[in-house]
Amino acid sequence: MVDVVKVVAACGRAGRDLARGDILWQALWPPLLAFTLWSGVAVWAWQPASVWIVANLPDWSWLAWMGAWLAHIALFFVFAPLVYGTTLLLLATFALSRMMDIVAARDYPRLSRHGVNAFRGSVWNTLAAGAVFVLGWVATLPLLLIPGALLVLPLAWTAWLNQRTFRYDALAEHATPEERRRVVAEHGGELRLAGLVTALALHVPLVNFIVPAWTALVFVHLCLGRLAELRRKEGIWIS
């Protein structure tokens, strides 16, 4: 059963964490760097790519007058997930470790670390999830021509990526592999709901710039909270 209260509480704690200056900096530099990198690529590739798309559109009369607009929209929906995926990679492999140390010391000081060094696993997990996300997203771009798909597809793909990426990163250093499997198996519904909520937040103007870091913190609180409960049930509580 999905405990909505747990998800809402994790969202609130993650928002509180972003008010800290040391965490806020870790939240800001990954999207800034990702946006800068892909903006540079876009400056070089956007125009030739849009010309190529227009030249290869189907020869349908209704496309004749809107081909250029469709090309720009398609390119936006290619570059946007690349920026987001790069942001998640930077967050998961570099910034999250620092944020995790701050949050764990304050909110979960008695939760012992029985996991492994998360860097290598985090890189692999994020790259694998990001590759599936980008390839799957690009492959389903034609479906955006179906009415309503524009509202559903970006949300569904982002929700999947959020929970697939951050459930590992939130637990890697604290949980054993068996504990990680149990938390994911027993609370998968909450993780999917958290992925959906954070994906929705990403589509809110102005605040979406710090949503990736907020998403990471939501999963940290949700997963570490559930790990603490699991250990209490098992009679394990190591200071």
DRENVEXGU-374908 format. One record per residue (C-alpha): residue number from 1; residue in three letters; x, y, z. Coordinates in steps of 0.25 Angstrom, whole numbers, padded with zeros to 4 digits. Layout:
N
+-------+------+-------+-------+-------+
| tikol | zado |    xx |    yy |    zz |
+-------+------+-------+-------+-------+
|   NUM |  ALA |     X |     Y |     Z |
...
+-------+------+-------+-------+-------+
This chain:
239
+-------+------+-------+-------+-------+
| tikol | zado |    xx |    yy |    zz |
+-------+------+-------+-------+-------+
|     1 |  MET |  0000 |  0000 |  0000 |
|     2 |  VAL |  0005 |  0014 | -0004 |
|     3 |  ASP |  0007 |  0023 |  0008 |
|     4 |  VAL |  0004 |  0037 |  0002 |
|     5 |  VAL |  0007 |  0044 |  0015 |
|     6 |  LYS |  0022 |  0038 |  0014 |
|     7 |  VAL |  0024 |  0044 |  0000 |
|     8 |  VAL |  0018 |  0057 |  0004 |
|     9 |  ALA |  0027 |  0058 |  0017 |
|    10 |  ALA |  0039 |  0055 |  0008 |
|    11 |  CYS |  0035 |  0066 | -0001 |
|    12 |  GLY |  0034 |  0076 |  0010 |
|    13 |  ARG |  0047 |  0072 |  0016 |
|    14 |  ALA |  0054 |  0073 |  0003 |
|    15 |  GLY |  0049 |  0087 |  0001 |
|    16 |  ARG |  0054 |  0091 |  0015 |
|    17 |  ASP |  0068 |  0085 |  0012 |
|    18 |  LEU |  0069 |  0095 |  0000 |
|    19 |  ALA |  0068 |  0107 |  0009 |
|    20 |  ARG |  0082 |  0103 |  0014 |
|    21 |  GLY |  0093 |  0110 |  0006 |
|    22 |  ASP |  0103 |  0099 |  0006 |
|    23 |  ILE |  0092 |  0090 |  0000 |
|    24 |  LEU |  0086 |  0101 | -0009 |
|    25 |  TRP |  0100 |  0102 | -0016 |
|    26 |  GLN |  0100 |  0087 | -0019 |
|    27 |  ALA |  0086 |  0088 | -0025 |
|    28 |  LEU |  0090 |  0100 | -0034 |
|    29 |  TRP |  0103 |  0096 | -0041 |
|    30 |  PRO |  0099 |  0083 | -0048 |
|    31 |  PRO |  0087 |  0090 | -0056 |
|    32 |  LEU |  0096 |  0102 | -0059 |
|    33 |  LEU |  0107 |  0094 | -0064 |
|    34 |  ALA |  0098 |  0084 | -0072 |
|    35 |  PHE |  0090 |  0096 | -0078 |
|    36 |  THR |  0103 |  0103 | -0082 |
|    37 |  LEU |  0109 |  0091 | -0089 |
|    38 |  TRP |  0097 |  0087 | -0097 |
|    39 |  SER |  0094 |  0102 | -0100 |
|    40 |  GLY |  0108 |  0102 | -0107 |
|    41 |  VAL |  0104 |  0089 | -0115 |
|    42 |  ALA |  0091 |  0095 | -0119 |
|    43 |  VAL |  0097 |  0108 | -0124 |
|    44 |  TRP |  0106 |  0099 | -0133 |
|    45 |  ALA |  0095 |  0089 | -0137 |
|    46 |  TRP |  0081 |  0095 | -0136 |
|    47 |  GLN |  0080 |  0101 | -0150 |
|    48 |  PRO |  0086 |  0090 | -0159 |
|    49 |  ALA |  0078 |  0080 | -0151 |
|    50 |  SER |  0065 |  0088 | -0153 |
|    51 |  VAL |  0068 |  0089 | -0168 |
|    52 |  TRP |  0070 |  0073 | -0168 |
|    53 |  ILE |  0057 |  0071 | -0161 |
|    54 |  VAL |  0049 |  0080 | -0170 |
|    55 |  ALA |  0055 |  0073 | -0182 |
|    56 |  ASN |  0051 |  0059 | -0177 |
|    57 |  LEU |  0037 |  0062 | -0172 |
|    58 |  PRO |  0026 |  0054 | -0179 |
|    59 |  ASP |  0020 |  0060 | -0192 |
|    60 |  TRP |  0007 |  0064 | -0185 |
|    61 |  SER |  0000 |  0077 | -0189 |
|    62 |  TRP | -0003 |  0081 | -0175 |
|    63 |  LEU |  0011 |  0080 | -0171 |
|    64 |  ALA |  0016 |  0090 | -0182 |
|    65 |  TRP |  0012 |  0102 | -0174 |
|    66 |  MET |  0017 |  0097 | -0160 |
|    67 |  GLY |  0029 |  0089 | -0164 |
|    68 |  ALA |  0039 |  0099 | -0158 |
|    69 |  TRP |  0031 |  0100 | -0145 |
|    70 |  LEU |  0031 |  0085 | -0144 |
|    71 |  ALA |  0046 |  0084 | -0146 |
|    72 |  HIS |  0048 |  0094 | -0135 |
|    73 |  ILE |  0039 |  0087 | -0125 |
|    74 |  ALA |  0045 |  0074 | -0128 |
|    75 |  LEU |  0059 |  0079 | -0126 |
|    76 |  PHE |  0054 |  0085 | -0112 |
|    77 |  PHE |  0049 |  0071 | -0108 |
|    78 |  VAL |  0062 |  0066 | -0112 |
|    79 |  PHE |  0071 |  0076 | -0105 |
|    80 |  ALA |  0062 |  0077 | -0092 |
|    81 |  PRO |  0064 |  0062 | -0088 |
|    82 |  LEU |  0079 |  0063 | -0091 |
|    83 |  VAL |  0080 |  0075 | -0082 |
|    84 |  TYR |  0072 |  0068 | -0071 |
|    85 |  GLY |  0080 |  0055 | -0072 |
|    86 |  THR |  0093 |  0062 | -0071 |
|    87 |  THR |  0088 |  0070 | -0059 |
|    88 |  LEU |  0084 |  0056 | -0052 |
|    89 |  LEU |  0098 |  0050 | -0056 |
|    90 |  LEU |  0105 |  0062 | -0049 |
|    91 |  LEU |  0096 |  0062 | -0037 |
|    92 |  ALA |  0096 |  0047 | -0035 |
|    93 |  THR |  0111 |  0045 | -0037 |
|    94 |  PHE |  0117 |  0058 | -0030 |
|    95 |  ALA |  0107 |  0067 | -0023 |
|    96 |  LEU |  0098 |  0057 | -0017 |
|    97 |  SER |  0109 |  0051 | -0008 |
|    98 |  ARG |  0111 |  0064 | -0002 |
|    99 |  MET |  0097 |  0067 |  0000 |
|   100 |  MET |  0095 |  0053 |  0006 |
|   101 |  ASP |  0106 |  0055 |  0016 |
|   102 |  ILE |  0099 |  0068 |  0021 |
|   103 |  VAL |  0085 |  0062 |  0022 |
|   104 |  ALA |  0089 |  0049 |  0028 |
|   105 |  ALA |  0097 |  0056 |  0039 |
|   106 |  ARG |  0085 |  0064 |  0043 |
|   107 |  ASP |  0073 |  0055 |  0040 |
|   108 |  TYR |  0078 |  0041 |  0041 |
|   109 |  PRO |  0091 |  0042 |  0050 |
|   110 |  ARG |  0088 |  0028 |  0056 |
|   111 |  LEU |  0086 |  0021 |  0042 |
|   112 |  SER |  0099 |  0013 |  0040 |
|   113 |  ARG |  0105 |  0012 |  0027 |
|   114 |  HIS |  0106 | -0002 |  0022 |
|   115 |  GLY |  0107 |  0000 |  0007 |
|   116 |  VAL |  0118 |  0002 | -0002 |
|   117 |  ASN |  0126 |  0014 | -0009 |
|   118 |  ALA |  0114 |  0019 | -0017 |
|   119 |  PHE |  0123 |  0026 | -0028 |
|   120 |  ARG |  0125 |  0015 | -0038 |
|   121 |  GLY |  0111 |  0009 | -0036 |
|   122 |  SER |  0105 |  0023 | -0037 |
|   123 |  VAL |  0112 |  0026 | -0050 |
|   124 |  TRP |  0108 |  0013 | -0056 |
|   125 |  ASN |  0093 |  0013 | -0051 |
|   126 |  THR |  0091 |  0028 | -0056 |
|   127 |  LEU |  0097 |  0025 | -0069 |
|   128 |  ALA |  0089 |  0013 | -0072 |
|   129 |  ALA |  0076 |  0019 | -0067 |
|   130 |  GLY |  0080 |  0032 | -0075 |
|   131 |  ALA |  0083 |  0024 | -0088 |
|   132 |  VAL |  0069 |  0017 | -0087 |
|   133 |  PHE |  0062 |  0030 | -0084 |
|   134 |  VAL |  0069 |  0038 | -0096 |
|   135 |  LEU |  0068 |  0026 | -0106 |
|   136 |  GLY |  0053 |  0023 | -0102 |
|   137 |  TRP |  0049 |  0038 | -0102 |
|   138 |  VAL |  0055 |  0040 | -0116 |
|   139 |  ALA |  0049 |  0027 | -0121 |
|   140 |  THR |  0035 |  0032 | -0117 |
|   141 |  LEU |  0036 |  0046 | -0122 |
|   142 |  PRO |  0027 |  0043 | -0134 |
|   143 |  LEU |  0016 |  0039 | -0123 |
|   144 |  LEU |  0016 |  0054 | -0119 |
|   145 |  LEU |  0007 |  0056 | -0132 |
|   146 |  ILE | -0004 |  0048 | -0125 |
|   147 |  PRO | -0013 |  0058 | -0118 |
|   148 |  GLY | -0011 |  0057 | -0103 |
|   149 |  ALA |  0003 |  0050 | -0104 |
|   150 |  LEU |  0010 |  0063 | -0102 |
|   151 |  LEU |  0004 |  0064 | -0088 |
|   152 |  VAL |  0007 |  0049 | -0084 |
|   153 |  LEU |  0020 |  0045 | -0090 |
|   154 |  PRO |  0029 |  0055 | -0084 |
|   155 |  LEU |  0023 |  0053 | -0071 |
|   156 |  ALA |  0024 |  0037 | -0071 |
|   157 |  TRP |  0038 |  0037 | -0076 |
|   158 |  THR |  0043 |  0047 | -0066 |
|   159 |  ALA |  0036 |  0040 | -0054 |
|   160 |  TRP |  0042 |  0027 | -0058 |
|   161 |  LEU |  0056 |  0033 | -0059 |
|   162 |  ASN |  0055 |  0040 | -0046 |
|   163 |  GLN |  0051 |  0028 | -0038 |
|   164 |  ARG |  0061 |  0019 | -0046 |
|   165 |  THR |  0073 |  0028 | -0043 |
|   166 |  PHE |  0071 |  0033 | -0029 |
|   167 |  ARG |  0066 |  0021 | -0022 |
|   168 |  TYR |  0079 |  0015 | -0024 |
|   169 |  ASP |  0087 |  0027 | -0020 |
|   170 |  ALA |  0079 |  0030 | -0008 |
|   171 |  LEU |  0082 |  0016 | -0002 |
|   172 |  ALA |  0095 |  0012 | -0008 |
|   173 |  GLU |  0104 |  0016 |  0004 |
|   174 |  HIS |  0095 |  0013 |  0015 |
|   175 |  ALA |  0088 |  0000 |  0011 |
|   176 |  THR |  0093 | -0014 |  0008 |
|   177 |  PRO |  0089 | -0020 | -0006 |
|   178 |  GLU |  0079 | -0028 |  0001 |
|   179 |  GLU |  0073 | -0016 |  0009 |
|   180 |  ARG |  0073 | -0008 | -0004 |
|   181 |  ARG |  0065 | -0019 | -0011 |
|   182 |  ARG |  0055 | -0020 |  0000 |
|   183 |  VAL |  0053 | -0005 |  0001 |
|   184 |  VAL |  0050 | -0004 | -0014 |
|   185 |  ALA |  0041 | -0017 | -0014 |
|   186 |  GLU |  0033 | -0013 | -0002 |
|   187 |  HIS |  0031 |  0002 | -0005 |
|   188 |  GLY |  0032 |  0002 | -0020 |
|   189 |  GLY |  0019 |  0009 | -0021 |
|   190 |  GLU |  0024 |  0021 | -0012 |
|   191 |  LEU |  0036 |  0022 | -0021 |
|   192 |  ARG |  0028 |  0022 | -0033 |
|   193 |  LEU |  0019 |  0033 | -0027 |
|   194 |  ALA |  0031 |  0041 | -0023 |
|   195 |  GLY |  0036 |  0040 | -0037 |
|   196 |  LEU |  0023 |  0045 | -0043 |
|   197 |  VAL |  0021 |  0057 | -0033 |
|   198 |  THR |  0036 |  0061 | -0036 |
|   199 |  ALA |  0033 |  0060 | -0051 |
|   200 |  LEU |  0021 |  0069 | -0049 |
|   201 |  ALA |  0029 |  0079 | -0042 |
|   202 |  LEU |  0039 |  0079 | -0053 |
|   203 |  HIS |  0029 |  0086 | -0062 |
|   204 |  VAL |  0026 |  0097 | -0053 |
|   205 |  PRO |  0033 |  0110 | -0058 |
|   206 |  LEU |  0043 |  0117 | -0050 |
|   207 |  VAL |  0045 |  0106 | -0039 |
|   208 |  ASN |  0048 |  0095 | -0049 |
|   209 |  PHE |  0063 |  0100 | -0049 |
|   210 |  ILE |  0065 |  0094 | -0035 |
|   211 |  VAL |  0055 |  0082 | -0037 |
|   212 |  PRO |  0066 |  0072 | -0040 |
|   213 |  ALA |  0073 |  0074 | -0027 |
|   214 |  TRP |  0060 |  0075 | -0019 |
|   215 |  THR |  0056 |  0061 | -0026 |
|   216 |  ALA |  0069 |  0055 | -0021 |
|   217 |  LEU |  0066 |  0060 | -0007 |
|   218 |  VAL |  0052 |  0055 | -0007 |
|   219 |  PHE |  0058 |  0041 | -0010 |
|   220 |  VAL |  0068 |  0042 |  0000 |
|   221 |  HIS |  0058 |  0045 |  0011 |
|   222 |  LEU |  0048 |  0035 |  0006 |
|   223 |  CYS |  0058 |  0024 |  0004 |
|   224 |  LEU |  0066 |  0026 |  0017 |
|   225 |  GLY |  0053 |  0027 |  0025 |
|   226 |  ARG |  0049 |  0014 |  0020 |
|   227 |  LEU |  0062 |  0008 |  0022 |
|   228 |  ALA |  0062 |  0012 |  0037 |
|   229 |  GLU |  0048 |  0006 |  0039 |
|   230 |  LEU |  0053 | -0007 |  0032 |
|   231 |  ARG |  0065 | -0008 |  0042 |
|   232 |  ARG |  0056 | -0005 |  0054 |
|   233 |  LYS |  0047 | -0016 |  0050 |
|   234 |  GLU |  0059 | -0025 |  0049 |
|   235 |  GLY |  0064 | -0021 |  0062 |
|   236 |  ILE |  0076 | -0015 |  0056 |
|   237 |  TRP |  0080 | -0001 |  0060 |
|   238 |  ILE |  0095 |  0002 |  0060 |
|   239 |  SER |  0100 |  0016 |  0065 |
+-------+------+-------+-------+-------+
